[in-house]
Amino acid sequence: MNKGELVDAVAAKANMTKKQADEVISAFLEVVTEAVANGEKVTLVGFGSFERRERSEREGRNPKTKETITIGATRVPAFSAGKQFREKVAS
């Protein structure tokens, strides 16, 4: 499902126009992205949590030359599925 299909499904489910649904989804994505980028954890009970995780420096290899390189520390986004979401997917 892409964003357009998601907008259509939300509009139908919430009985709103596609334009309104698109605005709501876009605002939601923007708010979650900003919060996680600022180091906050966003938790939606039953669905899951979005958070920023720290990835430490590690050693890697250049696949072309097989030379050992150092991959720097970085921050990455992470999602952990909630219990209800996991159970629904598993059934």
N, C-alpha and C positions, 0 to 999 in steps of 0.2 A: 504494500500500500504506500503510495507516495503522498505528498502533502495535499495535492488536489483531491485525491480520493478521500483522504482524511477529512478535509473541509466538507465535502459532500455528505459523508457519513454523519459528522457532527451536526451539520445543518438539519439533516433529516431527523436525527434523534432528539435534538433540542428544540425542534420546531422554530427555526430561525432562518434568516436568509443566508446564502452562501457568503455574501460579503461580511455579514456580522460574524459568522463562524470563522472566516479567514482572519478577521481582526483579532478575535479572541485567541485563536491558536498562535498567531504571530506574537501577540503580547505575552502569552504564556511562555513561549520559547525564549523571547528576549529577557524576561524576568529571571527565568531559571538560568540562562547563560550568564547573565550579569552576576547573579548571586554566587554561582559556583566559581566564576572567575575571581570573585572577591574572597574566596575561601569559605563561604557559607555552605552549609549542608541543607538541601531542600528535600523534605520528607513528605510524601503523599501516602498516608496510611492505607494499607491494602494494595497499593500499586508498587511503590519502591522509593529509593532514595538516590539523589544525585549529589555527588560530592567531588572535591578536588583531592587527588592523592599525590604524594611526593614520590618520585621515582629516583632512587639514588644512582650515583655514578657507577658504571659497570664497564666491564671489558667486553669487547666484541671483535669480530674479524671482518676484514674487507673480503668479500666473497671472490673478488677478481684476483687479488694478489695474495690472499691468505695472511696478510699482515695484521698483527694485533693492533687494535685501536681502542681509545678510550671514548666511551659514549657518555656525555655529560649528564649531570643530574637535571631533571625536568619535572614539570607538573603536568598531570594528565587528568582528564575528566573520567569519572567512574559512575556506574549505575549498579545498584544492588536491588534486585527484584524483591518485592514484599511477599509475604506468605500467601495471601489470597491470589495474587498474580501468578506465583509459582504453581499453586495448586490447580488453577484454571488451565494453565498451559499443559500441565502434566496429565490432566484427565482426558 
